[in-house]
Amino acid sequence: MSGSDLDLLTRGTVEIEGRFSNSSNATFLVRIELEGDSMLAVYKPEAGERPLWDFPAGLWRREVAASVLSEHLGFGLVPLTIAREDLPAGPGSLQRYVEEDPAAHFFTLREDPQHERTLKALAAFDVVANNSDRKSGHVLLAEGSLWAIDHGLCFHEEDKVRTVIWDYAGDPLDDEVRAGLERLLVEVPPALIDLLSEAEVTATQRRARDLLELGALPEPDEDAPYPPYPWPLI
């Protein structure tokens, strides 16, 4: 994490440059400027969210929580994301914009063996975060690394993982993933406690514990009351 990026996101002046037309909720590309420095970011305001029956308002908090969890686990999968109140359309999340390769997504990236370890870590992350909307297009190749975005539908206390990343089901957890999960069992980052309900935090730790005990990435539960795959897949 770059300290200058955090400073820009936290203190910079934010101006909307455009809107992402393919997003179900209002999502804006913004430019942030501070003392001669500038960066692009993705802004998701609470005011632009469509009501959902199974998630409360404030999906942007889950975007921030996903970034917090990724850093705490040591995975570095989610671009730096913060919460701010003083934004053009009201409170929401600001996420550092990464310039993606538009031809790349999970279904293309899985063909390259060099990405396998990172994709397995992402599969473990999605289990712990209880991601119910991991589409192929939510996995980006940018700046020479893989990044995961769009985490508004995570951390529900009821298990409802929906993902396209089932390719590694049954594969053992590597040492880095195990170390991250053990870290979460020892300590929950304070920011996660501030962003989620007590029940959601408890469920997140429970999923980490269950995954450690399993020792491998889980198989999709075809008998669950929800489909194990998102729609659309990309």
Beta strands, then each sheet from edge to edge (+ up, - down):
strand 1: 13-19
strand 2: 28-34
strand 3: 37-45
strand 4: 81-84
strand 5: 92-96
strand 6: 139-142
strand 7: 145-148
sheet 1: 1+ 2- 3+ 5- 4+
sheet 2: 6+ 7-
end
